[in-house]
Amino acid sequence: MIKSILIGTIAAISVASTTWAADTAYTAMKTASASLGKDAHTRVLEVSGQDGRPQPGIWKVTIENSGDRGGVLELEVQKGRVVGKRVPIARPSGARLNLRVIQLDSDGVFSIADNEAVRAGLSYDRLNYTLGSANQAGLPTWSVELYDGPSVRVATLKIAADNALVLERSPELSTSENDRRASRWSKPGEQVKSIPDGFHRFGIFTRSTAFKLKNWSTGYGWTDERNPDAPKN
């Protein structure tokens, strides 16, 4: 779901709530900002979350805060509440996020990533999210990592947070399922890759020979073409 993140809205939102669904990056940013004062939303550097299924259980929001060592503070948000604060080891790269231009929340990011994975025939079971800016203009970009199993990263994506365009795909998402299936089989002259590949090669050879014999017996010549040109008299 795409939604606008308006600075005025973020500043006005109260942390108090009764029942919370899984936080999105949008709601986590509001919660963290509200806990530090009315202007904290203008000092957000990064929002990140791991093991999203589809949303992470905890979001980490990094905000510039002059009162802390290193000038930054990382707040952990869970179920609509700030549950932890710490000074991060390293300051995130890039400038403050330009919240005026952000149109894509993390639930929209999940939809895009899931569609990309389905299109590519890729299996995954969780996602890591990072919203940051790698430029001094503060233009926000989503970086997404798709994982399958305990530690296997299967693909990555970069998505513009202002217009939801996919900026970068890892090769796993750039290749279609048909291309991946074709890559499992060796070509004539190449070494056989596996036992199934051997059977696949044998099947191609058998079909090719059958068409050649059929065409030769009916006067079309020694060719494996399915619809050869009529023989010349």
N, C-alpha and C positions, 0 to 999 in steps of 0.2 A: 504494500500500500504506500502510495506516494503522498507525502504531506509537506506543507510548508512549515519551516521552523522560524518563527518570528521572534525577534529579540524581545519585543514587548511582552509576548505571551510567556516566554521563558522566565522573564523577570517576575511576572505576576503569579506564577504557579506556586501553590503551597505544597509542602511535602506531605502534609497530613492526608491520610486515606484509610479506608477500611479494608477493602478487598482488592488485591492486585493480581492481575494476570502476569505472565512473564514480561519483564521489562524489555522494551526496545531501547536502542541507543538514544532515541529522542527523549523518552521518559527518564532514562538514567541521567542524561545531561541536565534536564530540568531539575531533577532532585538534587544532584550534586551542586549545581549552581546556586540553588535556593539556600543551601546550607552555609554558603560562604558570603552571602550578601547580594544586594540588588545588582551590582555591576559584574559579578563573577562570570556571567554568561558571555561577556565580551573578552574573557581571558582564557577560554577553553583552547587547549593545544591538541588534544587527542582523546578519542574514545575507543576503547578496545574491549573485546570479550572473546573467551575461548570456549570450545566444546559446545557450540550452539546446536540445539536439537529441536527446533531450529534456532531459538534464541538462547544466549548464554545464561547460566544461572546468576552470574555476577558480572557486572560491567565495571570497568575501570575508567574513570574520567580524570584526565590530567589537566590541571588549571594553574596558570601563573598566579603565584601568591607570594608577595614580597616578604611576608613575615616568616617564611620557611627557608631552611637552608637550601641553597641552590635556586631559590626563587620559584619553585614549583611544588605542587602538592597533588598526590594521587588519591582519589576517593573511590572506594568500592561501594557499589550500589546493588542492593538485592531486595527484591519485592517492595520497591518503593521507598526504601530506607537506606541511608548511609550507614554501612556496617563496618567500615574501616577507613583509616587515613594513614598515609605514610609519605615520606619523601622518597621519590624514585631514585634509583642509582644514576640514571642518565636522563637528561632532558630530551623530549621528543624533538626530532628534526622538523624544520618548517616553522611557519609563522602561526599566529593565532588563527583559528578557524573563522572564516567569514560566514557567520551563521545566516546572514541575510539571503544567501544564494542556495542554501541547502534545501533540496526538495525531496530527497530520497532517504527514508528511514531504513533501519536494519531489516524490517519485515519485507520491504520492497527489494532490498538487496538479496534476501533469501530467495524470493520468487525468481529473480533474474538468474541467480546462481543455479537454482534447481532446474530451470528451463534449459540452461546451457548444458548441464550434466545429462539431462534426459535426451537432448538433441544429439549429444556425443555418445550416448549409450554408456555413461560412466557411473559406476557405483560409488557411493560415499555414505557416511553415517553421521558426520558432524562438520561444523564449520568454525573457523576462527575469523573474527571481524576486526578491522582497524579502520577508523575514520581519522584522517589526518590531512595535512597539506605539506607538500614537498616544495613549495614555492613561497616567495615573500608576499605574493598577492593574497595568500590565504585561501586559494581555491581548493575546496574540499574534494578528497578522493577516497573511495572505499577500496581497501585491499582485503581480499577474501581468500582463505585457504580451505580447500576441501580435503578431508581426511577419511580414510577407510581403515578400520581396525585400530589397534592400539597406537601406532605411530607412523602409519604410511600416509604421506601427503600425496594425493592423487592428481591435484590440479590447483591452479591459482587464477584469480581474476582481479582486474582493476576496473572500477566503475566510477564514472563521474557522479558526484553527489548532487550536482546542480541540474543535470538533464537526464540522468540514468543511462547514459551511453556506456557501452562496454569499451573501455580504452585499450585493454590488453588481455589476451587469453594465453594460457600456457599451451604447449603443443598438444596435450591430452584433450583439450577442449576445442582445438582448432581442427582436429582430425575427426572425420565422421566415422560412425560405426562400420559402414561398408568398407572404408579405407583400412580400418584396423583389422577387419576380418581378412581382407586381401593380403595384409602384411604377414599373416600367419603362414601363408603358403609360399613355398619357394617357386622360382621360375625355372624354365628349362635351362640347363647348364649350370644351375646353382646347386649347392649341397643341400640334401634333404634335411629339414630342420627337426623333424620329429616323426614318430610312427604314424600319427594321423596325417601329417603332411605327405608321407610316403604313399598312403592309401589314396590321398587326394590326387597326387601326381599320377598314380596308376589308373585312377578313374578317368582322368583327362586323356591319358594315352589310349585307353580302351575305347572311349567314345570317338576319339579322333581316327583311330584305325578302322572302326566300324563304318564311319562315314566315307573314308577313303575306299574301302572295299565295295561299298554300295555304289559309289559314284563310278568306280572303275568297271564294275560289272554291268552298269547301264550305259556305258559309253561316254561318261562325262570326264574321264581321266582320273589320275591318282591325286585327288584333292579332298581335303576334309571340310570344304565349304558346305554349308547347309543348303544353299540354293545356288549352285554353280551355273554359269552361263551354259546355254544349250551347246552341245558339241557341234563343231563345224563339219560339214560334209566334205 
